[in-house]
């Protein structure tokens, strides 16, 4: 498949289907999560080849804390191991790692490993990989409102100046452009509280492929589909 002429600057992915992938193979859910972590590397490689600027991955939602304690603990250990094993490789390849969400909710060991990875890759100028961790779109908007109220009370913001651009500067994603393309794997047709503000004008691509099976070919198909669309942003 040829490389599309139009590449999205920012791709966001709802990585869904780890559990179903494991169930289909008679494996425990943690095996699906491990396979999903491996898929991340393939997608990062593909984004670098296509020269995508930003990739945001929905790695752990605020709702995921409601899962069984054993599964949550396993996911946190997997996150920590991923960061330990991949930070050097990301740094060597020029990937800049970032994270959004209520990060203080993560276990201290995860926070420390994440901090080290972010600091080590901070100066890199290649792909910016953003992990959404303990993230919820509604929670982000609430936190943004609280930030606006604080700045108004402190005299740093005139409420009459508040508009979408100003409000966006109070969100977790204030340093990044909005996604151009939102991909959801496993065929589900919902956004699941992900980047609710930022995806207002994003193009959506749904694939039935389960996340652990998502590879370069799938990403290229999504980008090719994106390139064929006309983005009018409400215009004619």
Phi, psi and omega in degrees: 000125181293156179287129180298152181285335181246115181252130178296140178290324184225123176247133174243140184229129169269106186274097187240145172118005180300315182296316180294323178300316180292317182299318180300335182256006180068029183250159176291156183303325181298331176293323176295321179293322177295318178295324177295322178296323177295324180296330179303316181300319179296319182288322176299315178302315182295319179296323177294319178298321181278353181064041171288139183278320185224139176227117178251126182245129178280089190272324181202116184273164176297330178287337181295342177296342181280352180291165179308142185305322180296321179290320178298316179299319179296320179294321179293320177294322179294319177299313181298317179294319178302315181295318179297319186278331189256348185298314180299317180296317178298318181296316180297328183267004176081015179280135176258119181268135176224168179213147177228154179128186176274076190294336180291347177282344180288154174304149184303322180295323177292318178301317181294315180295321178295316179301316181296319181293317179297315181294319182295326185258006189304323186271359181290149187242010178273218179302134171265114179261118184249119177265124175270111187234133187048045187252141171213135182297319179294319178297322179298317180295319177298315178297325177294320178297317178299320179295318177298314180301316179300314182293325177294314181297326180278357179080014181269351183216129173274124184300334178292343180272354185290123175214177182305321181293320179292316181298322181300335179286353179254008179264165179301331187266019188300340182266001186233153174288156177295151178297142173269328185225127175249123179250135171235128178269168175078003173084000179288144187250059178208161183262349170053045173064034183249118174049048186301320179288315192284336185266018182308323182239016179287146171280140182251142178225120181250130176235144178282351178299132176286147188307316181300340179264000184285124183226187183305319182298321178293317179296318180296323177296320179294317181291323177297318178296318178300316184296337182275353182269158176253115183265111186253349177050042178091353179272190181265000000 
